Amino acid sequence: MCKVVICLAAAAGLAASFVVSIGTATADPYKWCAVYGSFGATNCGFITIEQCRATVYGAGGSCVPNQFYIGPDRRPVKRARKPT
């Protein structure tokens, strides 16, 4: 009986360590989302707007930028030139 309790406690501790060890969240790698008109569903799995438009073409809907996208398209800040 005592060994069963110890094994259950060890299993619970192991399961808790897996839950705690989950890494940080990552940003969505896809830039475009398809929003389907009559369903209200979204699909944010498109790299280009052309892919998104081809998907919603038959089903109806629209393409919108993914609000969770963080990618290389960010433009660097322009720095003022030093006078020479």
Secondary structure, DSSP 8 states (H G I E B T S, - for coil): -HHHHHHHHHHHHHHHHHHHT------B---EEEE-TTT--EEEEESSHHHHHHHHHHH--EEEE-TTB--TT-----------
